[in-house]
């Protein structure tokens, strides 16, 4: 059997493995579909993640060097790639009572032929309703961060909302903002195909930020008022600068992206100073949630799974391309790393 591994920075390969025995609390899943994570995983894959030589210290709430002699955060040759899997349970441990052989499930996992996971009190191991879409299921992870971004932006009925970056998270944020009652939803991305999909799924307008003064266009569409909320998922310094220019007085910028260091020239004066902008850093997996104790990551996950499985969210257009597992190493390097403009979220199917 084979699994997808980063054997060195920016090099993916299928390598052989053997399964360990399934423990009493576990199930083994024969994987049928999978998807990688196009955001933070790419930073790891390129070998430029702060988590390689540092770790986020929960006690101090800051990045600190790893202890002397400790393993690096990412070890190439062992670093398994992938985010979500969908498949059928083919083996069950003695203590598992909530699942049976043949159940189709979705969970977090690397791109490999079989995945072994805990199946006792594990709400992240989700049963797939009959007739549900695997494409919606593998959006379980990005949907959570989109929902957190929309909630942290305090999107309300009648608001003017902008979503910057129309990748996996941004596309779901478009749908959620429109369904939350926003009167105008504006998508922003330099890739025209992504804009076309966003317009199909809820955006009222889309702009290529490289071809216009984005802040000015936002002000024109909102009768000079500006956006009540801007959800920033791109991590681009120019995008944040444009957001500060296009935000309404006292508006909220929900910063979802895990950004790289900004280049010289980024300016927190000018419109940022005059518009009294509020920048809220949004991370759905950080606890306690801003709305604790009413909301937690578990509630976000439960809500997203329900919306994905009942068709409230539509991800059919968002999984492209769908590649064969046999070609996944080359496809990962092309569509996820080298030419990300060709894919929003890549899907993987496993030959039967």
C-alpha positions in Angstrom: 0.0 0.0 0.0 1.1 3.6 -0.6 0.7 7.0 1.0 1.6 10.6 -0.1 4.7 12.0 1.7 6.8 15.1 1.3 10.2 13.5 0.8 12.0 16.9 0.7 10.8 20.5 0.5 8.4 20.9 -2.5 8.8 17.2 -3.6 5.9 14.8 -3.0 6.1 11.1 -3.6 4.0 7.9 -3.1 5.8 5.7 -0.6 5.0 2.2 0.6 3.7 1.4 4.1 2.3 -1.4 6.1 -0.6 -1.0 8.5 -0.2 -1.5 12.2 -2.8 -3.6 14.0 -6.1 -1.9 14.7 -6.5 -1.2 18.5 -9.7 -1.9 20.5 -10.9 1.7 20.2 -10.1 2.2 16.5 -11.4 1.5 13.0 -9.7 1.1 9.7 -11.0 3.1 6.7 -10.5 2.0 3.1 -10.1 5.4 1.5 -12.2 6.2 -1.5 -11.8 10.0 -1.8 -9.4 12.6 -0.3 -8.2 16.2 -0.4 -5.2 18.1 0.7 -5.1 21.4 2.6 -4.2 24.2 0.3 -3.3 26.8 2.9 -1.0 26.2 5.8 0.0 22.7 4.6 1.6 24.4 1.6 3.8 26.5 3.9 4.9 23.3 5.6 5.5 21.6 2.3 7.7 24.4 1.1 9.8 24.2 4.3 9.2 27.7 5.4 6.8 27.1 8.3 7.6 28.6 11.7 6.6 25.3 13.2 9.7 23.6 11.8 12.2 25.0 14.4 9.7 26.7 16.8 6.5 25.7 18.6 3.6 27.8 19.8 3.9 27.6 23.6 0.4 27.5 25.1 1.6 28.6 28.5 3.3 31.8 27.2 1.0 32.2 24.1 4.0 32.9 21.8 6.3 31.1 19.5 9.4 29.7 21.2 12.4 27.7 20.0 12.0 23.9 20.3 14.0 22.3 23.1 17.5 21.4 22.4 17.6 17.9 20.9 13.8 17.9 20.2 12.6 16.6 16.9 11.9 19.3 14.3 8.3 20.1 13.7 8.4 18.8 10.2 10.6 15.9 9.2 10.8 15.5 5.4 10.6 11.9 4.4 8.0 11.3 7.1 5.7 14.3 6.6 2.4 12.9 5.4 0.4 15.1 3.1 -3.4 15.5 3.1 -6.3 16.8 5.1 -9.6 15.0 4.7 -10.6 11.5 3.7 -13.9 9.8 2.8 -14.1 6.0 2.8 -15.7 2.8 4.1 -14.9 1.1 7.4 -13.2 -2.2 6.7 -12.1 -3.2 10.2 -13.4 -2.5 13.7 -11.8 -2.7 17.1 -13.5 -4.7 19.9 -14.6 -1.6 21.9 -16.2 0.3 19.0 -20.0 0.4 19.2 -21.0 3.5 17.2 -19.9 2.2 13.8 -20.2 -1.0 11.8 -18.4 -2.5 8.8 -19.3 -0.8 5.6 -20.2 2.5 7.1 -19.1 5.4 4.8 -17.4 8.0 6.9 -15.4 11.3 6.7 -12.6 12.3 8.9 -9.2 14.1 9.1 -6.4 12.0 7.6 -3.5 11.9 5.2 -3.8 10.9 1.6 -3.2 7.1 1.8 -5.0 3.9 0.9 -6.1 3.1 4.5 -6.5 5.3 7.6 -6.7 4.1 11.1 -8.5 6.4 13.6 -10.0 6.5 17.1 -13.7 5.6 16.9 -14.7 5.9 20.6 -16.1 9.3 21.6 -14.6 10.9 18.4 -17.1 13.4 17.0 -14.6 14.2 14.2 -15.3 10.7 12.7 -18.4 11.6 10.8 -20.9 9.2 9.3 -21.9 10.1 5.7 -25.7 10.4 5.2 -27.0 8.3 2.4 -26.7 10.1 -0.9 -24.5 12.9 0.5 -21.6 14.4 -1.5 -18.0 13.5 -0.9 -17.0 16.8 -2.4 -19.0 18.6 0.4 -17.6 16.2 3.0 -13.9 17.1 2.2 -14.8 20.7 2.7 -15.4 20.0 6.4 -12.1 21.6 7.4 -12.1 24.9 5.3 -15.8 25.4 6.0 -15.0 25.8 9.7 -12.5 28.6 9.2 -14.9 30.3 6.7 -17.7 30.2 9.3 -15.4 31.5 12.0 -14.3 34.3 9.7 -17.9 35.3 8.9 -18.9 35.2 12.6 -15.9 37.1 13.8 -16.7 39.8 11.1 -20.1 40.1 12.7 -21.9 39.8 9.4 -25.6 40.8 9.7 -28.6 41.1 7.5 -28.3 44.1 5.2 -24.5 44.5 5.6 -22.0 45.2 2.8 -19.5 42.4 2.9 -16.3 41.8 1.0 -14.4 38.5 0.8 -10.8 38.8 -0.2 -9.2 35.6 -1.7 -11.5 33.1 -3.3 -9.8 29.9 -2.5 -11.3 27.1 -0.4 -12.1 29.3 2.6 -13.1 32.4 0.7 -15.6 30.5 -1.5 -17.5 29.2 1.5 -17.3 32.6 3.2 -19.1 34.0 0.1 -21.9 31.6 0.5 -22.3 32.0 4.2 -22.2 35.8 4.0 -25.0 35.9 1.4 -27.1 33.4 3.3 -26.6 35.4 6.5 -28.5 38.2 4.7 -25.8 40.5 3.5 -27.3 42.9 0.9 -24.1 43.2 -1.1 -21.4 40.5 -1.2 -18.2 41.4 -3.1 -15.6 38.8 -4.0 -11.9 39.7 -4.7 -9.4 37.5 -6.5 -7.1 38.0 -9.5 -8.1 34.6 -10.9 -11.1 35.1 -13.2 -12.3 31.4 -12.9 -12.5 31.7 -9.1 -14.6 34.9 -9.5 -16.9 33.1 -11.9 -17.6 30.4 -9.4 -18.1 32.9 -6.6 -20.6 34.8 -8.7 -22.5 31.6 -9.4 -22.6 30.8 -5.6 -23.7 34.1 -4.0 -21.3 37.0 -4.9 -23.0 40.0 -6.3 -19.8 41.5 -7.7 -16.2 40.4 -8.1 -13.0 42.4 -8.7 -9.5 41.6 -9.8 -7.5 43.7 -7.3 -4.6 44.0 -9.8 -6.7 45.8 -12.3 -8.5 48.4 -10.2 -8.4 50.6 -7.1 -10.2 48.0 -5.0 -11.0 50.3 -2.0 -12.4 52.9 -4.3 -14.6 50.4 -6.1 -16.0 49.2 -2.8 -16.8 52.7 -1.8 -18.5 53.3 -5.2 -20.7 50.2 -4.8 -21.7 51.2 -1.3 -22.7 54.8 -1.9 -19.3 56.0 -0.4 -20.0 54.2 2.9 -17.6 51.3 2.5 -17.8 47.7 3.6 -19.3 46.9 7.0 -17.2 43.7 7.1 -14.2 42.5 5.1 -13.1 38.8 5.4 -9.4 38.6 4.4 -8.3 35.1 3.4 -5.4 35.8 1.0 -2.6 36.9 3.3 -1.5 39.4 0.7 -0.2 42.8 2.1 -1.7 44.7 -0.8 -5.1 43.1 -0.1 -5.1 44.2 3.5 -4.0 47.7 2.4 -7.0 47.8 0.0 -9.3 46.5 2.7 -8.2 49.3 5.0 -9.0 51.7 2.2 -12.5 50.2 1.5 -13.7 49.6 5.0 -16.6 51.7 6.4 -15.9 53.8 9.4 -15.7 51.5 12.4 -16.0 48.4 10.2 -14.4 45.0 11.0 -11.7 43.2 9.0 -11.8 39.6 9.9 -8.3 38.4 9.2 -8.4 34.6 8.5 -5.2 34.2 6.6 -2.0 32.9 8.2 0.1 35.6 6.6 3.8 35.8 5.7 5.8 38.9 6.8 4.7 42.0 5.0 7.1 43.8 2.8 8.3 47.3 3.4 5.7 49.9 2.4 2.6 48.5 4.2 1.0 51.5 5.8 -1.2 51.6 8.9 -1.6 55.4 8.6 -3.8 57.0 5.9 -7.2 55.3 5.6 -6.5 52.8 8.4 -6.1 55.7 10.8 -9.0 57.8 9.6 -11.5 54.9 9.2 -11.1 53.6 12.7 -10.8 50.1 11.3 -11.0 47.1 13.6 -8.8 44.1 12.6 -9.8 40.9 14.3 -7.6 37.9 13.8 -9.9 34.9 13.2 -8.9 31.3 13.9 -11.7 28.8 14.3 -9.6 26.2 16.1 -8.4 28.5 18.9 -10.1 28.1 22.3 -11.9 29.6 24.0 -13.9 30.8 21.1 -14.7 34.6 21.0 -18.3 33.7 21.8 -17.4 31.2 24.6 -19.2 29.5 26.3 -22.0 29.5 23.8 -19.7 28.6 20.9 -16.7 26.3 20.7 -14.8 24.6 17.9 -17.0 21.5 18.4 -20.2 23.6 17.8 -18.6 25.2 14.8 -17.7 21.7 13.4 -21.2 20.3 14.2 -22.8 23.3 12.4 -20.6 23.1 9.4 -21.1 19.3 9.0 -24.9 19.8 9.1 -24.7 22.6 6.5 -22.5 20.6 4.2 -24.6 17.4 4.5 -28.0 19.1 4.1 -26.9 21.0 0.9 -27.1 24.4 2.5 -23.5 24.8 1.2 -22.6 23.8 -2.3 -19.1 22.5 -3.0 -19.6 20.7 -6.2 -17.9 23.5 -8.2 -15.2 23.9 -5.7 -13.4 20.6 -6.0 -11.2 20.7 -9.1 -9.4 19.0 -10.6 -10.2 15.5 -9.3 -7.1 13.3 -9.9 -6.4 9.6 -9.6 -4.5 8.5 -6.5 -1.9 7.0 -8.8 -1.1 10.5 -10.1 -1.4 12.3 -6.8 2.2 13.1 -6.2 2.7 14.9 -9.5 -0.7 16.5 -9.2 0.0 17.8 -5.7 3.2 19.5 -6.8 1.4 21.1 -9.8 -2.0 22.1 -8.5 -1.2 22.7 -4.8 2.3 24.1 -4.9 3.5 25.3 -8.3 0.3 26.4 -10.0 -2.3 27.0 -7.3 -4.2 29.2 -9.6 -5.4 26.1 -11.5 -7.2 24.7 -8.4 -9.4 25.8 -5.6 -9.3 22.5 -3.7 -7.9 19.4 -5.4 -9.9 16.1 -5.1 -8.4 12.6 -5.1 -10.2 9.5 -6.1 -8.9 6.0 -5.4 -9.3 3.3 -8.1 -11.5 0.5 -6.9 
